[in-house]
Amino acid sequence: METRKQRFIRLATYRTNLVLEKLRILGNLSNKTNYDYTDEEINKIFAAIDSQLRIAKARFAGKRKKQFSL
């Protein structure tokens, strides 16, 4: 029987490797010999990636209660 920790490690490793591979593949689009793109298009791509990365990191940080201060 797999523990929760073992399951996390297995899935985190698998999913992280998937993300890294997709980023490597995305990087192949940078070849100007084969593709034509604008800086605006590239900025949109990386803004979307950055946004999702911030959301994922926030989920791991957990909900922190903000305390009122003056």
JOKA-V13583 format. One record per backbone hydrogen bond with DSSP energy under -1.0 kcal/mol. NH is the residue of the N-H (numbers start at 1). CO is the residue of the C=O. E is the energy in kcal/mol with one decimal. If there is no record, write none. Layout:
nh={NH/NH}
co={CO/CO}
e={E/E}
This chain:
nh={7/8/9/10/11/12/13/14/15/16/17/18/19/20/21/22/23/24/25/26/27/29/30/31/34/35/42/43/44/45/46/47/48/49/50/51/52/53/54/55/56/57/58/59/60/61/62}
co={3/4/5/6/7/8/9/10/11/12/13/14/15/16/17/18/19/20/21/22/23/26/27/28/31/31/38/39/40/41/42/43/44/45/46/47/48/49/50/51/52/53/54/55/56/57/58}
e={-2.5/-2.4/-2.6/-2.6/-2.8/-3.3/-2.2/-2.1/-3.0/-2.4/-2.2/-1.8/-2.2/-2.7/-2.2/-2.4/-2.2/-2.1/-2.4/-2.6/-2.2/-1.8/-1.9/-1.4/-1.1/-1.7/-1.9/-2.7/-2.1/-2.0/-2.5/-2.1/-2.1/-2.0/-2.7/-2.4/-2.1/-2.3/-2.5/-2.0/-2.4/-2.6/-2.2/-1.8/-1.4/-1.6/-1.1}
